[in-house]
Amino acid sequence: MRTQRIGLRHFLYKINAAESDRCSCQEGSQTSRHVLLQCSLYTDLRGAMLDRIDRIRGLRGKTADYDSVMSHPQALRWVAEFVHNTGLLGQFREAELITQAPESTTIGAEGKTLVKRILD
């Protein structure tokens, strides 16, 4: 999401894998920033995500700041859930969201977790 090299139309168009970079809402190019903060197709999903992000210390009142949101580790959990729920990235359609990470997935000294489970 941060690099914009993701399976959204803006990137796919740049590599000649899509006919247009336009979002289905017809309001702009389908970039990560557009989908996350502007696209009218995901207003309700976005509202829920931004409510959660606004509760994070350091991001209160900064939910419209794409760079701040995308660089905050706690916010990325909600961003990932939002993007998954949009269904825009086909490669993750078979992935199941896990709300609580099992202890066995804790990695690294800081206790960061990696959560991804593929459905049978």
N, CA, C and O atoms as a Tinker XYZ file with bonds, in Angstrom:
   480  protein
     1  N      0.822000   -1.192000    0.000000    73     2
     2  CA     0.000000    0.000000    0.000000    64     1     3
     3  C      0.871000    1.263000    0.000000    63     2     4     5
     4  O      0.561000    2.227000   -0.700000    81     3
     5  N      1.934000    1.260000    0.765000    73     3     6
     6  CA     2.761000    2.465000    0.842000    64     5     7
     7  C      3.479000    2.770000   -0.460000    63     6     8     9
     8  O      3.649000    3.936000   -0.817000    81     7
     9  N      3.898000    1.744000   -1.164000    73     7    10
    10  CA     4.677000    1.946000   -2.389000    64     9    11
    11  C      3.802000    2.152000   -3.625000    63    10    12    13
    12  O      4.307000    2.500000   -4.693000    81    11
    13  N      2.514000    1.941000   -3.483000    73    11    14
    14  CA     1.557000    2.028000   -4.588000    64    13    15
    15  C      1.737000    0.886000   -5.594000    63    14    16    17
    16  O      1.068000    0.871000   -6.627000    81    15
    17  N      2.609000   -0.049000   -5.315000    73    15    18
    18  CA     2.794000   -1.217000   -6.194000    64    17    19
    19  C      1.958000   -2.364000   -5.647000    63    18    20    21
    20  O      2.447000   -3.286000   -4.993000    81    19
    21  N      0.686000   -2.255000   -5.950000    73    19    22
    22  CA    -0.298000   -3.180000   -5.403000    64    21    23
    23  C     -1.343000   -3.415000   -6.491000    63    22    24    25
    24  O     -1.450000   -2.613000   -7.418000    81    23
    25  N     -2.093000   -4.469000   -6.399000    73    23    26
    26  CA    -3.020000   -4.856000   -7.452000    64    25    27
    27  C     -4.237000   -3.968000   -7.626000    63    26    28    29
    28  O     -5.334000   -4.465000   -7.879000    81    27
    29  N     -4.062000   -2.675000   -7.495000    73    27    30
    30  CA    -5.133000   -1.732000   -7.793000    64    29    31
    31  C     -4.928000   -1.212000   -9.204000    63    30    32    33
    32  O     -3.829000   -1.306000   -9.751000    81    31
    33  N     -5.965000   -0.673000   -9.785000    73    31    34
    34  CA    -5.921000   -0.305000  -11.212000    64    33    35
    35  C     -4.823000    0.695000  -11.568000    63    34    36    37
    36  O     -4.273000    0.622000  -12.667000    81    35
    37  N     -4.493000    1.606000  -10.691000    73    35    38
    38  CA    -3.453000    2.592000  -11.002000    64    37    39
    39  C     -2.135000    1.890000  -11.355000    63    38    40    41
    40  O     -1.511000    2.196000  -12.370000    81    39
    41  N     -1.732000    0.963000  -10.518000    73    39    42
    42  CA    -0.488000    0.229000  -10.768000    64    41    43
    43  C     -0.640000   -0.721000  -11.948000    63    42    44    45
    44  O      0.249000   -0.809000  -12.795000    81    43
    45  N     -1.753000   -1.427000  -12.008000    73    43    46
    46  CA    -1.964000   -2.381000  -13.093000    64    45    47
    47  C     -1.952000   -1.681000  -14.455000    63    46    48    49
    48  O     -1.451000   -2.233000  -15.435000    81    47
    49  N     -2.494000   -0.489000  -14.513000    73    47    50
    50  CA    -2.484000    0.284000  -15.754000    64    49    51
    51  C     -1.049000    0.678000  -16.132000    63    50    52    53
    52  O     -0.679000    0.641000  -17.305000    81    51
    53  N     -0.257000    1.051000  -15.142000    73    51    54
    54  CA     1.132000    1.445000  -15.402000    64    53    55
    55  C      1.955000    0.306000  -15.986000    63    54    56    57
    56  O      2.899000    0.544000  -16.739000    81    55
    57  N      1.604000   -0.933000  -15.641000    73    55    58
    58  CA     2.363000   -2.083000  -16.159000    64    57    59
    59  C      1.609000   -2.778000  -17.298000    63    58    60    61
    60  O      1.896000   -3.927000  -17.633000    81    59
    61  N      0.656000   -2.077000  -17.879000    73    59    62
    62  CA    -0.139000   -2.575000  -19.010000    64    61    63
    63  C     -0.925000   -3.845000  -18.698000    63    62    64    65
    64  O     -1.086000   -4.710000  -19.560000    81    63
    65  N     -1.411000   -3.953000  -17.468000    73    63    66
    66  CA    -2.208000   -5.108000  -17.079000    64    65    67
    67  C     -3.683000   -4.742000  -16.890000    63    66    68    69
    68  O     -4.498000   -5.591000  -16.530000    81    67
    69  N     -4.016000   -3.475000  -17.135000    73    67    70
    70  CA    -5.405000   -3.018000  -17.055000    64    69    71
    71  C     -5.621000   -1.961000  -18.138000    63    70    72    73
    72  O     -4.690000   -1.253000  -18.522000    81    71
    73  N     -6.840000   -1.866000  -18.618000    73    71    74
    74  CA    -7.153000   -0.919000  -19.683000    64    73    75
    75  C     -7.247000    0.521000  -19.192000    63    74    76    77
    76  O     -7.076000    1.456000  -19.974000    81    75
    77  N     -7.516000    0.700000  -17.916000    73    75    78
    78  CA    -7.679000    2.044000  -17.362000    64    77    79
    79  C     -7.224000    2.055000  -15.908000    63    78    80    81
    80  O     -7.204000    1.021000  -15.241000    81    79
    81  N     -6.861000    3.237000  -15.433000    73    79    82
    82  CA    -6.500000    3.366000  -14.019000    64    81    83
    83  C     -7.679000    3.875000  -13.190000    63    82    84    85
    84  O     -7.564000    4.024000  -11.973000    81    83
    85  N     -8.813000    4.143000  -13.846000    73    83    86
    86  CA    -9.971000    4.721000  -13.170000    64    85    87
    87  C    -10.593000    3.760000  -12.167000    63    86    88    89
    88  O    -10.717000    2.561000  -12.417000    81    87
    89  N    -10.975000    4.315000  -11.039000    73    87    90
    90  CA   -11.679000    3.558000  -10.016000    64    89    91
    91  C    -13.114000    3.327000  -10.475000    63    90    92    93
    92  O    -13.634000    4.092000  -11.287000    81    91
    93  N    -13.743000    2.302000   -9.976000    73    91    94
    94  CA   -15.139000    2.003000  -10.316000    64    93    95
    95  C    -16.096000    3.112000   -9.904000    63    94    96    97
    96  O    -17.197000    3.213000  -10.446000    81    95
    97  N    -15.692000    3.941000   -8.957000    73    95    98
    98  CA   -16.541000    5.058000   -8.535000    64    97    99
    99  C    -16.504000    6.201000   -9.542000    63    98   100   101
   100  O    -17.321000    7.120000   -9.466000    81    99
   101  N    -15.567000    6.153000  -10.482000    73    99   102
   102  CA   -15.381000    7.173000  -11.518000    64   101   103
   103  C    -14.969000    8.538000  -10.961000    63   102   104   105
   104  O    -15.140000    9.558000  -11.627000    81   103
   105  N    -14.428000    8.556000   -9.746000    73   103   106
   106  CA   -14.027000    9.812000   -9.116000    64   105   107
   107  C    -12.520000   10.026000   -9.123000    63   106   108   109
   108  O    -12.043000   11.043000   -8.618000    81   107
   109  N    -11.773000    9.104000   -9.676000    73   107   110
   110  CA   -10.328000    9.277000   -9.698000    64   109   111
   111  C     -9.619000    7.995000  -10.056000    63   110   112   113
   112  O    -10.240000    6.965000  -10.320000    81   111
   113  N     -8.305000    8.081000  -10.059000    73   111   114
   114  CA    -7.466000    6.924000  -10.302000    64   113   115
   115  C     -7.512000    6.021000   -9.073000    63   114   116   117
   116  O     -7.495000    6.507000   -7.942000    81   115
   117  N     -7.569000    4.727000   -9.290000    73   115   118
   118  CA    -7.676000    3.788000   -8.178000    64   117   119
   119  C     -6.301000    3.550000   -7.558000    63   118   120   121
   120  O     -5.645000    2.543000   -7.827000    81   119
   121  N     -5.883000    4.497000   -6.727000    73   119   122
   122  CA    -4.630000    4.392000   -5.982000    64   121   123
   123  C     -4.947000    3.947000   -4.558000    63   122   124   125
   124  O     -6.105000    3.947000   -4.140000    81   123
   125  N     -3.922000    3.574000   -3.831000    73   123   126
   126  CA    -4.106000    3.227000   -2.417000    64   125   127
   127  C     -4.693000    4.400000   -1.651000    63   126   128   129
   128  O     -5.614000    4.234000   -0.851000    81   127
   129  N     -4.157000    5.576000   -1.899000    73   127   130
   130  CA    -4.640000    6.785000   -1.211000    64   129   131
   131  C     -6.121000    7.033000   -1.523000    63   130   132   133
   132  O     -6.901000    7.343000   -0.623000    81   131
   133  N     -6.502000    6.897000   -2.787000    73   131   134
   134  CA    -7.898000    7.114000   -3.181000    64   133   135
   135  C     -8.818000    6.125000   -2.474000    63   134   136   137
   136  O     -9.824000    6.524000   -1.887000    81   135
   137  N     -8.485000    4.846000   -2.526000    73   135   138
   138  CA    -9.326000    3.820000   -1.923000    64   137   139
   139  C     -9.409000    4.028000   -0.412000    63   138   140   141
   140  O    -10.490000    3.938000    0.170000    81   139
   141  N     -8.286000    4.301000    0.213000    73   139   142
   142  CA    -8.236000    4.421000    1.665000    64   141   143
   143  C     -8.953000    5.662000    2.190000    63   142   144   145
   144  O     -9.590000    5.602000    3.242000    81   143
   145  N     -8.863000    6.777000    1.482000    73   143   146
   146  CA    -9.358000    8.034000    2.038000    64   145   147
   147  C    -10.480000    8.725000    1.268000    63   146   148   149
   148  O    -11.134000    9.612000    1.816000    81   147
   149  N    -10.724000    8.341000    0.002000    73   147   150
   150  CA   -11.649000    9.124000   -0.799000    64   149   151
   151  C    -12.775000    8.359000   -1.477000    63   150   152   153
   152  O    -13.865000    8.910000   -1.628000    81   151
   153  N    -12.568000    7.144000   -1.883000    73   151   154
   154  CA   -13.520000    6.425000   -2.733000    64   153   155
   155  C    -14.905000    6.334000   -2.084000    63   154   156   157
   156  O    -15.055000    5.863000   -0.956000    81   155
   157  N    -15.907000    6.797000   -2.831000    73   155   158
   158  CA   -17.277000    6.804000   -2.321000    64   157   159
   159  C    -17.882000    5.405000   -2.201000    63   158   160   161
   160  O    -18.900000    5.230000   -1.531000    81   159
   161  N    -17.275000    4.421000   -2.832000    73   159   162
   162  CA   -17.794000    3.052000   -2.764000    64   161   163
   163  C    -17.558000    2.403000   -1.404000    63   162   164   165
   164  O    -18.212000    1.416000   -1.066000    81   163
   165  N    -16.641000    2.943000   -0.633000    73   163   166
   166  CA   -16.256000    2.311000    0.638000    64   165   167
   167  C    -16.442000    3.241000    1.825000    63   166   168   169
   168  O    -15.708000    3.145000    2.809000    81   167
   169  N    -17.405000    4.130000    1.745000    73   167   170
   170  CA   -17.635000    5.119000    2.799000    64   169   171
   171  C    -17.887000    4.466000    4.156000    63   170   172   173
   172  O    -17.279000    4.864000    5.149000    81   171
   173  N    -18.771000    3.472000    4.213000    73   171   174
   174  CA   -19.093000    2.837000    5.498000    64   173   175
   175  C    -17.899000    2.074000    6.064000    63   174   176   177
   176  O    -17.576000    2.203000    7.245000    81   175
   177  N    -17.244000    1.279000    5.217000    73   175   178
   178  CA   -16.049000    0.549000    5.665000    64   177   179
   179  C    -14.979000    1.518000    6.149000    63   178   180   181
   180  O    -14.342000    1.291000    7.178000    81   179
   181  N    -14.787000    2.595000    5.403000    73   179   182
   182  CA   -13.767000    3.595000    5.756000    64   181   183
   183  C    -14.086000    4.231000    7.107000    63   182   184   185
   184  O    -13.197000    4.422000    7.936000    81   183
   185  N    -15.353000    4.555000    7.321000    73   183   186
   186  CA   -15.755000    5.175000    8.585000    64   185   187
   187  C    -15.397000    4.314000    9.779000    63   186   188   189
   188  O    -14.885000    4.812000   10.782000    81   187
   189  N    -15.666000    3.017000    9.673000    73   187   190
   190  CA   -15.327000    2.099000   10.769000    64   189   191
   191  C    -13.819000    2.041000   10.979000    63   190   192   193
   192  O    -13.347000    2.050000   12.116000    81   191
   193  N    -13.062000    1.982000    9.888000    73   191   194
   194  CA   -11.604000    1.934000    9.983000    64   193   195
   195  C    -11.068000    3.221000   10.615000    63   194   196   197
   196  O    -10.246000    3.172000   11.531000    81   195
   197  N    -11.530000    4.356000   10.129000    73   195   198
   198  CA   -11.012000    5.632000   10.626000    64   197   199
   199  C    -11.389000    5.871000   12.083000    63   198   200   201
   200  O    -10.628000    6.497000   12.820000    81   199
   201  N    -12.553000    5.383000   12.509000    73   199   202
   202  CA   -12.924000    5.481000   13.928000    64   201   203
   203  C    -11.914000    4.740000   14.794000    63   202   204   205
   204  O    -11.506000    5.239000   15.843000    81   203
   205  N    -11.515000    3.561000   14.360000    73   203   206
   206  CA   -10.522000    2.779000   15.111000    64   205   207
   207  C     -9.159000    3.457000   15.107000    63   206   208   209
   208  O     -8.482000    3.525000   16.133000    81   207
   209  N     -8.771000    3.953000   13.950000    73   207   210
   210  CA    -7.463000    4.610000   13.839000    64   209   211
   211  C     -7.423000    5.885000   14.665000    63   210   212   213
   212  O     -6.384000    6.216000   15.237000    81   211
   213  N     -8.532000    6.604000   14.735000    73   211   214
   214  CA    -8.579000    7.853000   15.490000    64   213   215
   215  C     -8.402000    7.632000   16.993000    63   214   216   217
   216  O     -8.105000    8.574000   17.728000    81   215
   217  N     -8.581000    6.413000   17.444000    73   215   218
   218  CA    -8.392000    6.087000   18.871000    64   217   219
   219  C     -6.933000    5.793000   19.212000    63   218   220   221
   220  O     -6.588000    5.652000   20.385000    81   219
   221  N     -6.089000    5.702000   18.210000    73   219   222
   222  CA    -4.673000    5.382000   18.431000    64   221   223
   223  C     -3.926000    6.644000   18.850000    63   222   224   225
   224  O     -3.987000    7.669000   18.171000    81   223
   225  N     -3.227000    6.558000   19.967000    73   223   226
   226  CA    -2.449000    7.707000   20.420000    64   225   227
   227  C     -1.413000    8.053000   19.356000    63   226   228   229
   228  O     -0.713000    7.177000   18.848000    81   227
   229  N     -1.327000    9.300000   19.035000    73   227   230
   230  CA    -0.415000    9.751000   17.994000    64   229   231
   231  C     -1.104000    9.959000   16.657000    63   230   232   233
   232  O     -0.574000   10.643000   15.782000    81   231
   233  N     -2.293000    9.370000   16.495000    73   231   234
   234  CA    -3.032000    9.540000   15.240000    64   233   235
   235  C     -4.362000   10.255000   15.427000    63   234   236   237
   236  O     -5.073000   10.511000   14.455000    81   235
   237  N     -4.702000   10.579000   16.671000    73   235   238
   238  CA    -5.975000   11.276000   16.916000    64   237   239
   239  C     -6.002000   12.577000   16.135000    63   238   240   241
   240  O     -5.115000   13.420000   16.269000    81   239
   241  N     -7.032000   12.728000   15.318000    73   239   242
   242  CA    -7.173000   13.932000   14.519000    64   241   243
   243  C     -6.322000   13.939000   13.257000    63   242   244   245
   244  O     -6.314000   14.930000   12.526000    81   243
   245  N     -5.608000   12.849000   12.988000    73   243   246
   246  CA    -4.732000   12.789000   11.821000    64   245   247
   247  C     -5.151000   11.705000   10.830000    63   246   248   249
   248  O     -4.343000   11.265000   10.012000    81   247
   249  N     -6.392000   11.280000   10.899000    73   247   250
   250  CA    -6.816000   10.157000   10.065000    64   249   251
   251  C     -6.848000   10.492000    8.577000    63   250   252   253
   252  O     -6.864000    9.584000    7.746000    81   251
   253  N     -6.857000   11.756000    8.232000    73   251   254
   254  CA    -6.838000   12.143000    6.817000    64   253   255
   255  C     -5.414000   12.245000    6.272000    63   254   256   257
   256  O     -5.220000   12.504000    5.084000    81   255
   257  N     -4.427000   12.044000    7.130000    73   255   258
   258  CA    -3.018000   12.115000    6.730000    64   257   259
   259  C     -2.544000   10.715000    6.320000    63   258   260   261
   260  O     -2.160000    9.905000    7.163000    81   259
   261  N     -2.581000   10.454000    5.029000    73   259   262
   262  CA    -2.253000    9.138000    4.479000    64   261   263
   263  C     -0.888000    8.648000    4.971000    63   262   264   265
   264  O     -0.763000    7.508000    5.418000    81   263
   265  N      0.125000    9.499000    4.890000    73   263   266
   266  CA     1.476000    9.078000    5.266000    64   265   267
   267  C      1.568000    8.722000    6.743000    63   266   268   269
   268  O      2.246000    7.759000    7.101000    81   267
   269  N      0.900000    9.479000    7.605000    73   267   270
   270  CA     0.908000    9.168000    9.039000    64   269   271
   271  C      0.227000    7.838000    9.319000    63   270   272   273
   272  O      0.730000    7.024000   10.093000    81   271
   273  N     -0.912000    7.622000    8.690000    73   271   274
   274  CA    -1.646000    6.371000    8.889000    64   273   275
   275  C     -0.839000    5.184000    8.375000    63   274   276   277
   276  O     -0.729000    4.164000    9.054000    81   275
   277  N     -0.279000    5.315000    7.184000    73   275   278
   278  CA     0.439000    4.198000    6.570000    64   277   279
   279  C      1.785000    3.900000    7.230000    63   278   280   281
   280  O      2.363000    2.841000    6.988000    81   279
   281  N      2.285000    4.798000    8.044000    73   279   282
   282  CA     3.566000    4.541000    8.700000    64   281   283
   283  C      3.398000    4.159000   10.172000    63   282   284   285
   284  O      4.388000    3.976000   10.881000    81   283
   285  N      2.174000    4.041000   10.626000    73   283   286
   286  CA     1.931000    3.687000   12.028000    64   285   287
   287  C      1.583000    2.201000   12.137000    63   286   288   289
   288  O      0.578000    1.762000   11.578000    81   287
   289  N      2.401000    1.424000   12.849000    73   287   290
   290  CA     2.187000   -0.031000   12.918000    64   289   291
   291  C      0.800000   -0.443000   13.413000    63   290   292   293
   292  O      0.222000   -1.398000   12.893000    81   291
   293  N      0.262000    0.254000   14.401000    73   291   294
   294  CA    -1.061000   -0.111000   14.912000    64   293   295
   295  C     -2.158000    0.189000   13.890000    63   294   296   297
   296  O     -3.131000   -0.559000   13.785000    81   295
   297  N     -2.007000    1.265000   13.149000    73   295   298
   298  CA    -3.017000    1.630000   12.154000    64   297   299
   299  C     -3.042000    0.627000   11.007000    63   298   300   301
   300  O     -4.094000    0.374000   10.420000    81   299
   301  N     -1.896000    0.063000   10.693000    73   299   302
   302  CA    -1.826000   -0.869000    9.566000    64   301   303
   303  C     -2.705000   -2.095000    9.758000    63   302   304   305
   304  O     -3.155000   -2.692000    8.780000    81   303
   305  N     -2.951000   -2.472000   10.981000    73   303   306
   306  CA    -3.846000   -3.603000   11.253000    64   305   307
   307  C     -5.246000   -3.269000   10.730000    63   306   308   309
   308  O     -5.889000   -4.104000   10.093000    81   307
   309  N     -5.716000   -2.048000   11.002000    73   307   310
   310  CA    -7.049000   -1.639000   10.570000    64   309   311
   311  C     -7.082000   -1.369000    9.073000    63   310   312   313
   312  O     -8.094000   -1.619000    8.419000    81   311
   313  N     -5.991000   -0.863000    8.530000    73   311   314
   314  CA    -5.907000   -0.646000    7.081000    64   313   315
   315  C     -5.996000   -1.987000    6.357000    63   314   316   317
   316  O     -6.725000   -2.120000    5.374000    81   315
   317  N     -5.251000   -2.983000    6.847000    73   315   318
   318  CA    -5.265000   -4.309000    6.224000    64   317   319
   319  C     -6.667000   -4.916000    6.263000    63   318   320   321
   320  O     -7.113000   -5.510000    5.281000    81   319
   321  N     -7.354000   -4.772000    7.380000    73   319   322
   322  CA    -8.713000   -5.292000    7.483000    64   321   323
   323  C     -9.640000   -4.570000    6.499000    63   322   324   325
   324  O    -10.463000   -5.205000    5.838000    81   323
   325  N     -9.505000   -3.256000    6.405000    73   323   326
   326  CA   -10.308000   -2.463000    5.477000    64   325   327
   327  C    -10.091000   -2.938000    4.040000    63   326   328   329
   328  O    -11.051000   -3.204000    3.317000    81   327
   329  N     -8.836000   -3.042000    3.636000    73   327   330
   330  CA    -8.531000   -3.448000    2.261000    64   329   331
   331  C     -9.055000   -4.863000    1.998000    63   330   332   333
   332  O     -9.598000   -5.134000    0.927000    81   331
   333  N     -8.895000   -5.744000    2.949000    73   331   334
   334  CA    -9.416000   -7.103000    2.800000    64   333   335
   335  C    -10.924000   -7.069000    2.598000    63   334   336   337
   336  O    -11.454000   -7.765000    1.732000    81   335
   337  N    -11.610000   -6.267000    3.391000    73   335   338
   338  CA   -13.076000   -6.199000    3.315000    64   337   339
   339  C    -13.584000   -5.556000    2.036000    63   338   340   341
   340  O    -14.730000   -5.792000    1.653000    81   339
   341  N    -12.778000   -4.758000    1.369000    73   339   342
   342  CA   -13.209000   -4.183000    0.090000    64   341   343
   343  C    -13.261000   -5.247000   -0.994000    63   342   344   345
   344  O    -14.027000   -5.118000   -1.949000    81   343
   345  N    -12.457000   -6.301000   -0.859000    73   343   346
   346  CA   -12.395000   -7.350000   -1.875000    64   345   347
   347  C    -11.632000   -6.932000   -3.128000    63   346   348   349
   348  O    -11.668000   -7.640000   -4.134000    81   347
   349  N    -10.948000   -5.801000   -3.082000    73   347   350
   350  CA   -10.247000   -5.293000   -4.263000    64   349   351
   351  C     -9.024000   -6.117000   -4.652000    63   350   352   353
   352  O     -8.679000   -6.194000   -5.831000    81   351
   353  N     -8.387000   -6.717000   -3.698000    73   351   354
   354  CA    -7.158000   -7.459000   -3.982000    64   353   355
   355  C     -7.475000   -8.948000   -4.051000    63   354   356   357
   356  O     -7.557000   -9.630000   -3.029000    81   355
   357  N     -7.649000   -9.430000   -5.261000    73   355   358
   358  CA    -8.066000  -10.806000   -5.486000    64   357   359
   359  C     -7.194000  -11.856000   -4.833000    63   358   360   361
   360  O     -7.681000  -12.920000   -4.452000    81   359
   361  N     -5.903000  -11.568000   -4.699000    73   359   362
   362  CA    -5.005000  -12.572000   -4.132000    64   361   363
   363  C     -5.319000  -12.864000   -2.662000    63   362   364   365
   364  O     -4.845000  -13.862000   -2.119000    81   363
   365  N     -6.112000  -12.005000   -2.011000    73   363   366
   366  CA    -6.427000  -12.221000   -0.604000    64   365   367
   367  C     -7.869000  -12.650000   -0.378000    63   366   368   369
   368  O     -8.311000  -12.726000    0.768000    81   367
   369  N     -8.605000  -12.931000   -1.436000    73   367   370
   370  CA   -10.012000  -13.298000   -1.274000    64   369   371
   371  C    -10.195000  -14.607000   -0.523000    63   370   372   373
   372  O    -11.233000  -14.815000    0.106000    81   371
   373  N     -9.218000  -15.482000   -0.576000    73   371   374
   374  CA    -9.311000  -16.763000    0.128000    64   373   375
   375  C     -8.731000  -16.699000    1.533000    63   374   376   377
   376  O     -8.791000  -17.684000    2.269000    81   375
   377  N     -8.176000  -15.567000    1.913000    73   375   378
   378  CA    -7.608000  -15.417000    3.254000    64   377   379
   379  C     -8.712000  -15.093000    4.242000    63   378   380   381
   380  O     -9.646000  -14.354000    3.931000    81   379
   381  N     -8.595000  -15.646000    5.417000    73   379   382
   382  CA    -9.564000  -15.391000    6.476000    64   381   383
   383  C     -8.934000  -14.430000    7.472000    63   382   384   385
   384  O     -7.788000  -14.617000    7.881000    81   383
   385  N     -9.682000  -13.397000    7.863000    73   383   386
   386  CA    -9.180000  -12.488000    8.884000    64   385   387
   387  C     -9.270000  -13.152000   10.236000    63   386   388   389
   388  O    -10.263000  -13.808000   10.550000    81   387
   389  N     -8.243000  -12.985000   11.033000    73   387   390
   390  CA    -8.220000  -13.517000   12.388000    64   389   391
   391  C     -8.171000  -12.317000   13.322000    63   390   392   393
   392  O     -7.253000  -11.502000   13.241000    81   391
   393  N     -9.156000  -12.206000   14.210000    73   391   394
   394  CA    -9.208000  -11.030000   15.074000    64   393   395
   395  C     -8.231000  -11.119000   16.230000    63   394   396   397
   396  O     -7.737000  -10.086000   16.681000    81   395
   397  N     -7.937000  -12.294000   16.721000    73   395   398
   398  CA    -6.959000  -12.479000   17.781000    64   397   399
   399  C     -5.854000  -13.387000   17.268000    63   398   400   401
   400  O     -6.124000  -14.490000   16.792000    81   399
   401  N     -4.629000  -12.934000   17.362000    73   399   402
   402  CA    -3.503000  -13.738000   16.907000    64   401   403
   403  C     -3.174000  -14.793000   17.951000    63   402   404   405
   404  O     -3.048000  -14.475000   19.133000    81   403
   405  N     -3.032000  -16.049000   17.528000    73   403   406
   406  CA    -2.589000  -17.079000   18.461000    64   405   407
   407  C     -1.184000  -16.740000   18.944000    63   406   408   409
   408  O     -0.404000  -16.130000   18.213000    81   407
   409  N     -0.858000  -17.137000   20.177000    73   407   410
   410  CA     0.458000  -16.824000   20.725000    64   409   411
   411  C      1.588000  -17.357000   19.864000    63   410   412   413
   412  O      2.668000  -16.767000   19.828000    81   411
   413  N      1.359000  -18.453000   19.176000    73   411   414
   414  CA     2.414000  -19.061000   18.380000    64   413   415
   415  C      2.829000  -18.213000   17.188000    63   414   416   417
   416  O      3.854000  -18.492000   16.566000    81   415
   417  N      2.050000  -17.176000   16.855000    73   415   418
   418  CA     2.411000  -16.345000   15.718000    64   417   419
   419  C      3.238000  -15.128000   16.128000    63   418   420   421
   420  O      3.633000  -14.332000   15.276000    81   419
   421  N      3.501000  -14.979000   17.424000    73   419   422
   422  CA     4.302000  -13.853000   17.879000    64   421   423
   423  C      5.742000  -14.069000   17.452000    63   422   424   425
   424  O      6.328000  -15.123000   17.696000    81   423
   425  N      6.307000  -13.045000   16.806000    73   423   426
   426  CA     7.678000  -13.145000   16.325000    64   425   427
   427  C      8.448000  -11.894000   16.703000    63   426   428   429
   428  O      7.863000  -10.822000   16.857000    81   427
   429  N      9.727000  -12.025000   16.851000    73   427   430
   430  CA    10.586000  -10.878000   17.083000    64   429   431
   431  C     10.581000  -10.405000   18.520000    63   430   432   433
   432  O      9.697000  -10.751000   19.304000    81   431
   433  N     11.573000   -9.617000   18.849000    73   431   434
   434  CA    11.750000   -9.121000   20.204000    64   433   435
   435  C     10.640000   -8.166000   20.620000    63   434   436   437
   436  O     10.335000   -8.064000   21.809000    81   435
   437  N     10.039000   -7.474000   19.683000    73   435   438
   438  CA     9.007000   -6.501000   19.999000    64   437   439
   439  C      7.625000   -7.138000   20.085000    63   438   440   441
   440  O      6.648000   -6.448000   20.380000    81   439
   441  N      7.526000   -8.427000   19.836000    73   439   442
   442  CA     6.249000   -9.112000   19.939000    64   441   443
   443  C      5.298000   -8.806000   18.805000    63   442   444   445
   444  O      4.084000   -8.934000   18.967000    81   443
   445  N      5.818000   -8.406000   17.664000    73   443   446
   446  CA     4.950000   -8.151000   16.511000    64   445   447
   447  C      4.368000   -9.474000   16.043000    63   446   448   449
   448  O      4.998000  -10.523000   16.179000    81   447
   449  N      3.174000   -9.420000   15.498000    73   447   450
   450  CA     2.532000  -10.657000   15.059000    64   449   451
   451  C      2.289000  -10.645000   13.567000    63   450   452   453
   452  O      2.039000   -9.609000   12.950000    81   451
   453  N      2.370000  -11.811000   13.031000    73   451   454
   454  CA     2.063000  -12.022000   11.628000    64   453   455
   455  C      0.854000  -12.939000   11.591000    63   454   456   457
   456  O      0.921000  -14.083000   12.041000    81   455
   457  N     -0.247000  -12.442000   11.058000    73   455   458
   458  CA    -1.469000  -13.217000   11.052000    64   457   459
   459  C     -1.962000  -13.398000    9.631000    63   458   460   461
   460  O     -2.327000  -12.437000    8.953000    81   459
   461  N     -1.965000  -14.656000    9.189000    73   459   462
   462  CA    -2.507000  -14.967000    7.878000    64   461   463
   463  C     -2.832000  -16.447000    7.863000    63   462   464   465
   464  O     -1.969000  -17.285000    8.123000    81   463
   465  N     -4.044000  -16.756000    7.566000    73   463   466
   466  CA    -4.437000  -18.147000    7.489000    64   465   467
   467  C     -5.233000  -18.325000    6.208000    63   466   468   469
   468  O     -6.156000  -17.558000    5.935000    81   467
   469  N     -4.886000  -19.311000    5.439000    73   467   470
   470  CA    -5.576000  -19.587000    4.196000    64   469   471
   471  C     -6.657000  -20.629000    4.445000    63   470   472   473
   472  O     -6.423000  -21.632000    5.119000    81   471
   473  N     -7.830000  -20.384000    3.902000    73   471   474
   474  CA    -8.929000  -21.337000    4.038000    64   473   475
   475  C     -8.660000  -22.581000    3.209000    63   474   476   477
   476  O     -8.000000  -22.522000    2.172000    81   475
   477  N     -9.167000  -23.680000    3.670000    73   475   478
   478  CA    -9.035000  -24.943000    2.915000    64   477   479
   479  C     -9.804000  -24.872000    1.638000    63   478   480
   480  O     -9.814000  -25.834000    0.869000    81   479
